Structure formats: C-alpha cells, structure tokens
C-alpha cells in the first residue's frame, strides 16, 4: 500500500465519518439538502484553484464561509426559510463558476479527486474533521433542542443565534472538506445518505448519530478501494456505496 493511497484512505475515513455524524443532525432538522447548495457554492473557489494551481479546498473555503455568513445574516434580517436563502446564494455562486471554470477541469470540480491527496492536505483534513466532530459533540443536544422548538430553547436560556451560527459554520467546513472527496456536486449525498441509513437501523439517538458516522467512514473506505481496483473516480463510487447501505437499511427495517 503506497503512501499516496494511505493518505487518501485516512482522509476519506475522517471526512466521511464526520460528514455522517453531522448528517444525523441535518436530517433531524430537515436540512439534509442544505449541504448540496453549499457544495455548489464551492464551485467558484474550485474554479480559481484549478486555474491558479492551488488546493481546491483552500479555494472553496472563502466562498462557502461567505455564503454561510450571508445565509445567516439574511435569515436574521428577513426571517425567510434557510432553504430559500440557500437557493438564492448558491445559484449566484454556480452562475459565477460556470463563467470561469475551465472545461477540461470540470470532472475534478464536480466529483472530486481524493486520489491525489498529499501529506499536508491529509493532516489538515484529519485535524479539521476532529475539531468539527468535537464541536458537534458539545452542541449536539442543543441543536436537537432547537430543531424541536426555538421558542422553548430561548426560554431555557439557549442563545439561538449563536448555536445556529456555530452549526452553520460546521456545515460549511465539512462541505469544504467534502469537496476533496466528492467534488462540489455530491456533497449533500455524502452528508445525508449515511444519516438516512442509520436512522432506518437505529433505536436511539446514540445509535443514530454514531451509526451515521460509521457508515460514512465505511462507505469512503469501500469507495476508495473500488476506485483503486477499477480506475473509476472515487467520489461517485463512495456515493454509490452509501446508496447501497441505504437500500440495505430499508430492507432490514422492513424485516
């Protein structure tokens, strides 16, 4: 097993696992598709990174952070649904991306390129994934409480704006990291499908959240190994493995 493949595998495990854990919150809050528009918002940054030859995650970061801040700000000012505001922001980002994205780099932008992760990229990805996981652990119950009733949360003294901002920031960083694995097109699936599969199989919140994390990590392992064996892009294969686990969970739930 060469070092390049090992770096790709470790990066995929940590990002995939953390994305699944985050997805268990997003599905609970009926926000499973939010990662998709935010993923599309990375496309202008990816395009610039490919044009000027630097890391795509680094290029995606400022655009996603800006988009998340704008969504949070507009939600506070207009009280429009987050889903609607996300659609407005991401559509603008996609329009800009397709004006500047080189056609020869379209596949990398849309479905990722985990096979070319270096040691520094792997180290940063693993570190950020661990930080996001620890933050999510600390705010998990409060975010669940907010999803039930923000009014009750305010009565209990929970700072709704603060925790919504932290939560949205965590989503943004995972989306940026996910770009390395599945590109800007498939990030919603990386987050949502493991959570949906875990929800079908779990009996309590602990099983649900950590089951989603395990399924996310295992799907990345299988997808990267299949990619190495077949030569196909790892991003779509990871999503197909996730989809297989979801279909299996539907069958097991019916049993």
Order of alpha helices (4+ residues) and beta strands (2+ residues): alpha-alpha-alpha-alpha-alpha-alpha-alpha-alpha-alpha-alpha-alpha-alpha
